[in-house]
């Protein structure tokens, strides 16, 4: 269980119409457990898509995959 100092990640389930904050270390297990238990393993619950997009963009930028817009 996360305390106030543990970073959390928003997890959403469109089918259940729920959103919860899960400790970052527990995200993968929590999502898998939810999907297995409530959705027959179908990947319905997931990390909030907006956050996932932000993380993807930060990683791509960090790896230099986006290029520099001034290089045109």
C-alpha positions in Angstrom: 0.0 0.0 0.0 1.3 3.4 -0.9 1.9 6.1 1.7 1.9 9.8 1.0 5.6 9.8 0.0 5.4 7.0 -2.6 5.0 8.1 -6.2 1.7 7.0 -7.6 0.5 6.4 -11.1 -3.1 6.9 -12.2 -4.7 3.7 -13.5 -8.1 3.9 -15.4 -10.6 1.3 -16.4 -13.1 2.5 -19.0 -15.3 -0.6 -18.6 -15.6 -0.2 -14.8 -15.5 3.6 -15.1 -12.9 3.8 -12.3 -9.7 5.6 -11.7 -7.2 4.9 -8.9 -3.7 5.9 -7.9 -1.3 2.9 -7.6 2.2 3.0 -6.1 4.6 3.1 -9.0 6.2 -0.2 -7.9 2.8 -2.0 -8.0 1.4 -0.7 -11.2 2.1 -3.7 -13.5 0.8 -6.2 -11.0 -2.3 -4.2 -10.1 -3.3 -3.7 -13.7 -2.7 -7.3 -14.5 -4.7 -8.5 -11.4 -7.6 -6.2 -12.3 -7.8 -7.2 -15.9 -7.4 -10.9 -15.0 -10.0 -10.8 -12.2 -12.6 -8.6 -13.8 -12.1 -8.7 -17.6 -10.9 -12.2 -18.3 -7.4 -11.0 -19.1 -8.5 -8.5 -21.7 -6.4 -5.3 -21.5 -9.1 -2.9 -20.3 -7.5 -1.2 -17.3 -4.3 0.6 -18.0 -2.1 3.5 -17.0 -3.9 6.8 -17.7 -3.3 7.3 -21.5 -2.4 11.0 -21.0 0.4 10.1 -18.6 1.6 7.2 -20.8 1.9 9.7 -23.7 3.8 12.2 -21.6 6.3 9.5 -20.5 6.7 8.2 -24.0 7.5 11.8 -25.2 10.0 12.4 -22.4 11.8 9.1 -23.2 11.9 9.9 -26.9 13.2 13.3 -26.2 15.8 12.0 -23.8 17.0 9.4 -26.4 17.2 12.2 -29.0 14.5 10.5 -31.2 12.5 13.7 -31.7 15.2 15.7 -33.3 15.8 19.4 -32.9 13.2 21.5 -34.6 15.9 24.1 -35.4 17.8 21.5 -37.5 15.4 21.9 -40.5 
